[in-house]
Amino acid sequence: MSLPQNTLRRRRGLLEVIQDLDSFDKVEEKVKEEKNAAKGFASFIVMTLIIILILGHIYDRFYGQKQYLYSMNTADYAESFPKLTVDMQIATPCGNFELDFPQSDAIPKMFDLFGEKNEKGPTLNKDPIRFELSDTENKYWKILQDAHRKKYNKVSKFNELNDIDYVNINLEEQLKEAADIKQEEEKKELSKGHQGNDDNNNNGVFGGKNQIIVFGNGLGVLQIISSNGVNDNSNEGTACRIHGELEIKNMQSETITININGGSNEIESMLAHLQGNVKPGNSSHRIESFYFGDKNFGIVTPLAGVEEISISGKTIYTYNIKVIPTRIYHGSIFSSPSLVYQYAVTSIKSEPPSSEVHSHGGIIIIYELTGTVIEIRESTMTTTQFSLRLCSLIGGIYATVTFLSVYISKLFEVAGKH
């Protein structure tokens, strides 16, 4: 037996071997389904929905509102505490109230007692000013006040990143410049008044411009106190501007107190009471800037834009502030996170009883740092995730509408037969 000499043997391919393993019978159908209006309308709906949703998702990815993930963590103040920046005006001469704050220890009070300013380190300064707004200041103030009323109509709260409102980034700077101009104008007016009153500063037991008062304490020790024109409040303007920065030293509650008691410190207040020269003063005030940490231009803060007018002049205003640091992580891996400080305020007004003849008004600001930090990260979607989302969206719409069109066509067909 011999093999044919002219026969070529062909090796079967892998695909043919796999196809031979298929045991299911195959029926080749060459059927073309008849077109109808219902399925054409369904196809139009499918294509329209797919195009609209694709365009909508693409627009939302690049131009839509960003979504953020919020988490809480323990605040770490090991590096530094934030600074508090204040700029406010109170309707009382600078020499008619005592300003007390956490850093106002004995040394700054000594400088204040002798009419000098201690320039060492951040502090709050008092400068004479008019309480009435200038035309330029009034224009900017109305914008800030309107934004504040819209944002904090009833209560101030912590905000999500998308809920933070903004105004013109230069608004508070423009307000500050207008207040500086008004302060300089008031300073010039007071200088003219001081020149005319220099000859009248040497009258009275306690009435001199610089009087030395000696008290004996019964132990052979004399206490020497200087009085810098306690009764000369007429030359200190009609209002006072409190502005500057404070360094926060700890997480515990700290207080800024404005006590309208007839003097700029305890000694002057005591002397004013001894002379019977205590002027009433007024606790009406206007807050143009109040924020913690670095300046975030344009953000409307809960106290910037507050104006309180006291009819009696003796109203005591209390502001309880809770400060919480907020760390914002940006999308880029090369950018460092930003740290801002939100705060919520609870304000309380209290009027003294009508029977209190010697009561005084005041402003109390209590602030406290929280031990937690809010961390905000942008919720991002990779290009692969976005593509898979679009594919699943298109497939789901196509399959659903196809099923509905077939089902509805069958219903119409059955209904037509009956």
LUMNU-596814 format. One record per residue (C-alpha): residue in one letter; x, y, z; residue number from 1. Coordinates in Angstrom, 2 decimals, m for minus. Last residue first. Layout:
('A' (X Y Z) NUM) ...
***
This chain:
('H' (m58.61 41.85 18.51) 418) ('K' (m55.88 41.62 15.91) 417) ('G' (m55.04 45.32 16.25) 416) ('A' (m54.62 45.08 20.04) 415) ('V' (m52.15 42.25 19.62) 414) ('E' (m50.11 44.26 17.11) 413) ('F' (m50.26 47.42 19.24) 412) ('L' (m49.01 45.48 22.25) 411) ('K' (m46.29 43.86 20.18) 410) ('S' (m45.11 47.28 18.99) 409) ('I' (m45.04 48.53 22.61) 408) ('Y' (m42.82 45.63 23.68) 407) ('V' (m40.48 46.05 20.73) 406) ('S' (m40.16 49.82 21.34) 405) ('L' (m39.68 49.33 25.09) 404) ('F' (m36.92 46.79 24.62) 403) ('T' (m35.12 48.99 22.10) 402) ('V' (m35.48 52.02 24.42) 401) ('T' (m33.91 50.13 27.33) 400) ('A' (m31.08 48.60 25.32) 399) ('Y' (m30.09 51.89 23.68) 398) ('I' (m30.28 53.89 26.93) 397) ('G' (m28.23 51.34 28.85) 396) ('G' (m25.61 51.05 26.14) 395) ('I' (m25.15 54.83 25.91) 394) ('L' (m24.89 55.27 29.68) 393) ('S' (m22.55 52.31 30.08) 392) ('C' (m20.29 53.77 27.40) 391) ('L' (m20.39 57.27 28.92) 390) ('R' (m19.49 55.95 32.38) 389) ('L' (m16.69 53.82 30.96) 388) ('S' (m15.25 56.92 29.27) 387) ('F' (m15.44 58.99 32.49) 386) ('Q' (m13.78 56.25 34.51) 385) ('T' (m10.96 56.01 31.97) 384) ('T' (m10.54 59.81 31.92) 383) ('T' (m10.22 59.87 35.71) 382) ('M' (m12.96 61.30 37.93) 381) ('T' (m12.23 63.89 40.65) 380) ('S' (m13.93 64.72 43.95) 379) ('E' (m11.99 67.76 45.12) 378) ('R' (m10.64 67.45 48.62) 377) ('I' (m11.69 69.43 51.68) 376) ('E' (m10.27 68.85 55.14) 375) ('I' (m12.13 70.38 58.09) 374) ('V' (m9.88 70.81 61.13) 373) ('T' (m10.67 69.86 64.70) 372) ('G' (m9.54 71.22 68.07) 371) ('T' (m11.64 74.36 67.82) 370) ('L' (m10.20 77.84 68.26) 369) ('E' (m12.08 80.15 70.61) 368) ('Y' (m13.27 83.73 70.33) 367) ('I' (m15.05 86.01 72.80) 366) ('I' (m15.76 89.58 71.68) 365) ('I' (m17.31 91.82 74.35) 364) ('I' (m18.55 95.31 73.48) 363) ('G' (m19.54 97.80 76.15) 362) ('G' (m22.10 100.16 77.58) 361) ('H' (m21.93 101.69 81.02) 360) ('S' (m24.23 101.66 84.04) 359) ('H' (m24.15 104.50 86.56) 358) ('V' (m27.90 105.16 86.72) 357) ('E' (m29.07 101.55 86.79) 356) ('S' (m32.82 101.84 87.47) 355) ('S' (m33.57 101.53 83.75) 354) ('P' (m32.07 98.04 83.82) 353) ('P' (m29.06 97.59 81.53) 352) ('E' (m29.75 96.51 77.94) 351) ('S' (m28.38 93.23 76.61) 350) ('K' (m27.58 92.22 73.07) 349) ('I' (m26.26 88.75 72.19) 348) ('S' (m24.47 87.61 69.04) 347) ('T' (m23.64 84.00 68.15) 346) ('V' (m20.93 83.89 65.50) 345) ('A' (m19.53 81.13 63.30) 344) ('Y' (m15.96 81.09 62.06) 343) ('Q' (m14.08 79.89 59.03) 342) ('Y' (m10.30 79.90 58.94) 341) ('V' (m8.32 79.23 55.78) 340) ('L' (m5.43 76.87 55.06) 339) ('S' (m4.49 76.20 51.44) 338) ('P' (m2.99 72.85 50.43) 337) ('S' (0.33 72.70 48.56) 336) ('S' (0.37 72.47 44.77) 335) ('F' (2.48 69.91 42.88) 334) ('I' (m0.08 67.09 43.00) 333) ('S' (m2.61 69.35 41.30) 332) ('G' (m6.24 68.97 42.32) 331) ('H' (m6.10 71.34 45.28) 330) ('Y' (m6.40 70.33 48.92) 329) ('I' (m8.30 72.84 51.07) 328) ('R' (m7.59 72.91 54.82) 327) ('T' (m10.29 74.53 56.94) 326) ('P' (m9.53 75.80 60.44) 325) ('I' (m12.51 76.18 62.81) 324) ('V' (m13.17 79.34 64.79) 323) ('K' (m16.11 79.56 67.19) 322) ('I' (m17.09 83.14 68.02) 321) ('N' (m19.28 84.44 70.82) 320) ('Y' (m20.10 88.12 70.19) 319) ('T' (m21.49 90.11 73.12) 318) ('Y' (m22.95 93.60 72.77) 317) ('I' (m23.72 95.59 75.91) 316) ('T' (m26.15 98.44 75.27) 315) ('K' (m25.43 101.64 77.19) 314) ('G' (m25.77 104.16 74.36) 313) ('S' (m29.51 104.23 74.97) 312) ('I' (m30.37 104.05 71.28) 311) ('S' (m27.50 101.67 70.48) 310) ('I' (m26.76 101.37 66.77) 309) ('E' (m25.16 98.13 65.56) 308) ('E' (m23.48 97.78 62.16) 307) ('V' (m22.13 94.41 60.98) 306) ('G' (m20.54 94.39 57.51) 305) ('A' (m17.56 92.15 58.27) 304) ('L' (m18.80 90.03 61.18) 303) ('P' (m19.87 86.81 59.40) 302) ('T' (m17.18 86.88 56.68) 301) ('V' (m17.90 87.67 53.01) 300) ('I' (m14.90 86.38 51.05) 299) ('G' (m13.53 88.91 48.54) 298) ('F' (m9.85 88.73 49.39) 297) ('N' (m8.80 85.84 51.58) 296) ('K' (m6.54 87.59 54.09) 295) ('D' (m4.27 85.28 56.00) 294) ('G' (m5.41 83.95 59.36) 293) ('F' (m8.56 85.04 61.17) 292) ('Y' (m11.04 87.66 60.01) 291) ('F' (m12.81 90.85 61.07) 290) ('S' (m13.12 93.82 58.72) 289) ('E' (m15.54 96.74 58.50) 288) ('I' (m17.21 96.41 61.89) 287) ('R' (m19.44 99.36 62.85) 286) ('H' (m20.21 100.37 66.40) 285) ('S' (m22.77 101.87 68.74) 284) ('S' (m21.54 101.49 72.34) 283) ('N' (m22.04 105.16 73.23) 282) ('G' (m20.19 107.43 75.62) 281) ('P' (m21.62 108.83 78.86) 280) ('K' (m18.86 111.24 79.91) 279) ('V' (m17.32 110.74 83.32) 278) ('N' (m16.08 114.07 84.66) 277) ('G' (m16.98 113.70 88.32) 276) ('Q' (m13.34 114.44 89.07) 275) ('L' (m12.94 111.28 91.13) 274) ('H' (m14.83 109.28 88.47) 273) ('A' (m12.53 110.60 85.76) 272) ('L' (m9.54 109.77 87.94) 271) ('M' (m10.70 106.16 88.34) 270) ('S' (m11.28 105.80 84.60) 269) ('E' (m7.87 107.30 83.91) 268) ('I' (m6.25 104.76 86.21) 267) ('E' (m8.19 101.77 84.84) 266) ('N' (m7.36 102.55 81.23) 265) ('S' (m8.69 104.62 78.31) 264) ('G' (m11.09 106.45 80.61) 263) ('G' (m14.78 107.19 81.18) 262) ('N' (m16.18 103.68 81.60) 261) ('I' (m16.95 102.41 78.10) 260) ('N' (m15.47 98.90 78.36) 259) ('I' (m14.32 97.39 75.09) 258) ('T' (m13.36 93.79 75.88) 257) ('I' (m11.49 91.36 73.64) 256) ('T' (m11.66 87.84 75.03) 255) ('E' (m9.77 84.58 74.62) 254) ('S' (m11.08 81.01 74.87) 253) ('Q' (m8.38 78.39 74.89) 252) ('M' (m6.64 77.24 71.75) 251) ('N' (m3.48 79.19 72.46) 250) ('K' (m1.42 82.27 71.60) 249) ('I' (m3.52 84.12 69.03) 248) ('E' (m1.52 87.01 67.62) 247) ('L' (m3.54 90.18 67.30) 246) ('E' (m3.67 92.53 64.33) 245) ('G' (m4.65 96.15 63.82) 244) ('H' (m7.64 98.43 64.04) 243) ('I' (m9.85 100.16 66.58) 242) ('R' (m11.18 103.45 65.20) 241) ('C' (m12.60 105.90 67.69) 240) ('A' (m15.51 108.31 67.62) 239) ('T' (m16.41 111.92 68.39) 238) ('G' (m12.90 113.26 68.26) 237) ('E' (m10.26 113.22 70.97) 236) ('N' (m10.20 116.98 71.62) 235) ('S' (m13.52 116.96 73.46) 234) ('N' (m12.17 114.18 75.67) 233) ('D' (m10.10 116.66 77.65) 232) ('N' (m11.15 115.56 81.13) 231) ('V' (m8.49 112.90 81.45) 230) ('G' (m5.74 115.11 80.10) 229) ('N' (m2.85 112.71 80.37) 228) ('S' (m2.89 111.74 84.05) 227) ('S' (0.34 110.33 85.40) 226) ('I' (0.42 108.17 88.51) 225) ('I' (3.06 108.13 91.20) 224) ('Q' (2.67 105.69 94.09) 223) ('L' (4.50 106.78 97.23) 222) ('V' (5.80 104.24 99.70) 221) ('G' (5.90 105.01 103.42) 220) ('L' (3.69 102.08 104.25) 219) ('G' (0.38 103.94 104.36) 218) ('N' (m0.22 103.64 100.61) 217) ('G' (0.42 107.29 99.85) 216) ('F' (m0.89 108.60 96.54) 215) ('V' (0.84 111.13 94.29) 214) ('I' (m0.77 112.60 91.18) 213) ('I' (1.35 113.99 88.38) 212) ('Q' (m0.58 115.95 85.77) 211) ('N' (0.12 116.07 82.06) 210) ('K' (m2.57 117.99 80.18) 209) ('G' (m3.76 119.60 83.33) 208) ('G' (m7.23 119.08 84.77) 207) ('F' (m6.49 117.16 87.94) 206) ('V' (m6.20 120.07 90.36) 205) ('G' (m7.50 122.63 87.97) 204) ('N' (m5.97 124.69 85.18) 203) ('N' (m2.78 124.05 83.20) 202) ('N' (m4.24 122.91 79.88) 201) ('N' (m5.91 126.17 78.92) 200) ('D' (m2.95 127.70 77.07) 199) ('D' (m2.62 124.68 74.76) 198) ('N' (m6.29 124.90 73.75) 197) ('G' (m5.96 126.60 70.37) 196) ('Q' (m3.13 124.36 69.26) 195) ('H' (m5.08 121.27 70.35) 194) ('G' (m8.07 122.27 68.23) 193) ('K' (m5.92 122.58 65.11) 192) ('S' (m4.40 119.18 65.83) 191) ('L' (m7.89 117.74 66.24) 190) ('E' (m8.86 118.87 62.75) 189) ('K' (m5.66 117.40 61.29) 188) ('K' (m6.25 114.06 63.01) 187) ('E' (m9.85 113.99 61.79) 186) ('E' (m8.67 114.39 58.20) 185) ('E' (m6.07 111.66 58.71) 184) ('Q' (m8.73 109.29 60.08) 183) ('K' (m11.07 110.04 57.17) 182) ('I' (m8.28 109.18 54.71) 181) ('D' (m7.46 105.97 56.58) 180) ('A' (m11.16 105.02 56.65) 179) ('A' (m11.37 105.45 52.86) 178) ('E' (m8.24 103.32 52.42) 177) ('K' (m9.68 100.61 54.66) 176) ('L' (m12.97 100.59 52.75) 175) ('Q' (m11.06 100.29 49.48) 174) ('E' (m9.08 97.38 50.92) 173) ('E' (m12.34 95.79 52.08) 172) ('L' (m13.78 96.06 48.57) 171) ('N' (m10.71 95.01 46.58) 170) ('I' (m11.77 91.39 46.03) 169) ('N' (m15.22 92.56 44.93) 168) ('V' (m17.69 90.32 46.74) 167) ('Y' (m17.66 86.60 47.41) 166) ('D' (m20.06 84.05 48.84) 165) ('I' (m19.03 80.66 50.24) 164) ('D' (m21.69 78.07 49.42) 163) ('N' (m19.62 75.92 47.03) 162) ('L' (m16.95 75.40 49.70) 161) ('E' (m19.53 74.28 52.22) 160) ('N' (m20.26 76.86 54.84) 159) ('F' (m19.99 77.10 58.62) 158) ('K' (m22.85 79.10 60.05) 157) ('S' (m24.06 82.63 60.62) 156) ('V' (m27.67 83.21 61.62) 155) ('K' (m30.60 85.31 60.52) 154) ('N' (m29.78 87.31 57.38) 153) ('Y' (m26.20 86.14 57.11) 152) ('K' (m25.59 85.89 53.36) 151) ('K' (m28.05 88.46 52.05) 150) ('R' (m27.36 90.81 54.94) 149) ('H' (m23.59 90.54 54.50) 148) ('A' (m23.72 91.25 50.77) 147) ('D' (m25.86 94.35 51.44) 146) ('Q' (m23.49 95.50 54.19) 145) ('L' (m20.44 95.14 51.94) 144) ('I' (m22.04 97.10 49.09) 143) ('K' (m23.40 99.75 51.45) 142) ('W' (m19.96 100.15 53.05) 141) ('Y' (m18.29 100.76 49.69) 140) ('K' (m20.54 103.72 48.86) 139) ('N' (m20.55 105.01 52.45) 138) ('E' (m16.75 105.10 52.54) 137) ('T' (m16.61 107.23 49.41) 136) ('D' (m19.26 109.64 50.70) 135) ('S' (m17.72 109.79 54.18) 134) ('L' (m19.35 107.77 56.91) 133) ('E' (m20.27 109.36 60.21) 132) ('F' (m18.38 107.86 63.15) 131) ('R' (m15.64 110.46 62.82) 130) ('I' (m12.14 109.30 63.74) 129) ('P' (m9.68 109.24 66.63) 128) ('D' (m7.14 106.38 66.58) 127) ('K' (m6.90 103.28 68.79) 126) ('N' (m4.44 100.56 67.87) 125) ('L' (m4.66 96.80 68.29) 124) ('T' (m1.40 94.87 68.49) 123) ('P' (1.15 93.02 66.42) 122) ('G' (4.68 93.16 67.84) 121) ('K' (6.57 95.98 69.49) 120) ('E' (5.21 99.36 68.43) 119) ('N' (4.13 100.38 71.91) 118) ('K' (2.30 103.62 71.50) 117) ('E' (2.75 106.55 73.84) 116) ('G' (0.26 108.58 75.86) 115) ('F' (1.86 107.94 79.23) 114) ('L' (m0.78 105.44 80.30) 113) ('D' (m0.80 103.75 76.91) 112) ('F' (2.89 102.91 77.24) 111) ('M' (2.26 101.53 80.72) 110) ('K' (m0.71 99.53 79.42) 109) ('P' (1.52 98.03 76.74) 108) ('I' (3.99 96.92 79.46) 107) ('A' (1.42 95.59 81.95) 106) ('D' (m0.31 93.15 79.63) 105) ('S' (m2.63 93.95 76.73) 104) ('Q' (m1.87 90.73 74.84) 103) ('P' (m5.18 89.01 75.63) 102) ('F' (m7.32 92.10 74.92) 101) ('D' (m8.65 95.03 76.96) 100) ('L' (m9.66 98.34 75.43) 99) ('E' (m10.83 100.87 77.99) 98) ('F' (m13.25 103.54 76.90) 97) ('N' (m13.55 107.34 76.94) 96) ('G' (m10.11 108.32 75.72) 95) ('C' (m10.74 106.99 72.22) 94) ('P' (m13.91 109.03 71.86) 93) ('T' (m17.10 106.95 71.54) 92) ('A' (m19.12 105.94 68.47) 91) ('I' (m17.05 102.80 67.79) 90) ('Q' (m15.29 102.02 64.52) 89) ('M' (m13.94 98.63 63.48) 88) ('D' (m10.93 97.08 61.75) 87) ('V' (m9.75 93.77 63.19) 86) ('T' (m7.25 91.15 61.99) 85) ('L' (m6.78 88.02 64.12) 84) ('K' (m3.57 86.08 63.52) 83) ('P' (m3.54 82.33 63.14) 82) ('F' (m1.60 80.02 65.45) 81) ('S' (1.73 78.55 64.45) 80) ('E' (3.66 75.35 63.78) 79) ('A' (2.26 73.08 66.49) 78) ('Y' (m1.32 74.13 65.86) 77) ('D' (m2.37 70.71 64.58) 76) ('A' (m6.12 70.29 64.20) 75) ('T' (m7.40 66.74 64.48) 74) ('N' (m9.26 65.58 61.39) 73) ('M' (m12.70 65.89 59.87) 72) ('S' (m13.61 64.99 56.29) 71) ('Y' (m15.35 66.66 53.38) 70) ('L' (m15.29 65.45 49.76) 69) ('Y' (m15.92 68.07 47.11) 68) ('Q' (m17.93 68.31 43.91) 67) ('K' (m17.14 70.86 41.24) 66) ('Q' (m19.86 72.82 39.54) 65) ('G' (m19.80 72.28 35.80) 64) ('Y' (m17.32 73.56 33.23) 63) ('F' (m15.04 70.65 32.29) 62) ('R' (m16.85 67.55 33.52) 61) ('D' (m20.30 69.13 33.41) 60) ('Y' (m19.86 70.10 29.77) 59) ('I' (m18.77 66.57 28.83) 58) ('H' (m21.64 65.07 30.80) 57) ('G' (m24.19 67.33 29.12) 56) ('L' (m22.81 66.69 25.63) 55) ('I' (m23.00 62.92 26.17) 54) ('L' (m26.47 63.19 27.70) 53) ('I' (m27.86 65.27 24.85) 52) ('I' (m26.35 63.06 22.14) 51) ('I' (m27.59 59.82 23.73) 50) ('L' (m31.05 61.23 24.36) 49) ('T' (m31.42 62.40 20.76) 48) ('M' (m30.13 59.12 19.32) 47) ('V' (m32.50 57.04 21.41) 46) ('I' (m35.51 59.28 20.77) 45) ('F' (m34.92 59.12 17.00) 44) ('S' (m34.61 55.33 17.18) 43) ('A' (m37.92 55.14 19.05) 42) ('F' (m39.60 57.30 16.39) 41) ('G' (m38.30 54.99 13.69) 40) ('K' (m39.51 52.00 15.67) 39) ('A' (m43.01 53.43 15.88) 38) ('A' (m43.06 54.61 12.25) 37) ('N' (m42.46 51.16 10.78) 36) ('K' (m39.69 49.29 9.01) 35) ('E' (m40.22 45.67 7.99) 34) ('E' (m37.71 43.27 9.41) 33) ('K' (m35.31 41.72 6.93) 32) ('V' (m34.96 37.95 7.28) 31) ('K' (m31.97 36.03 6.05) 30) ('E' (m31.75 33.52 8.83) 29) ('E' (m28.92 31.01 9.03) 28) ('V' (m29.83 28.26 11.43) 27) ('K' (m26.97 26.88 13.48) 26) ('D' (m27.15 23.67 15.47) 25) ('F' (m25.38 23.73 18.79) 24) ('S' (m22.46 21.33 19.28) 23) ('D' (m19.68 23.93 19.00) 22) ('L' (m16.42 21.96 19.31) 21) ('D' (m15.96 22.11 15.54) 20) ('Q' (m15.67 25.91 15.81) 19) ('I' (m12.71 25.52 18.19) 18) ('V' (m10.84 23.30 15.73) 17) ('E' (m11.58 25.71 12.88) 16) ('L' (m10.18 28.62 14.88) 15) ('L' (m6.98 26.72 15.70) 14) ('G' (m6.21 26.11 12.04) 13) ('R' (m6.30 22.76 10.32) 12) ('R' (m3.07 21.46 8.81) 11) ('R' (m3.25 20.92 5.05) 10) ('R' (m1.84 17.68 3.50) 9) ('L' (m0.91 17.95 m0.16) 8) ('T' (m1.73 14.99 m2.48) 7) ('N' (0.45 14.33 m5.60) 6) ('Q' (2.28 11.09 m4.53) 5) ('P' (m0.68 9.20 m3.30) 4) ('L' (0.28 7.00 m0.39) 3) ('S' (1.39 3.37 m0.99) 2) ('M' (0.00 0.00 0.00) 1) 
***
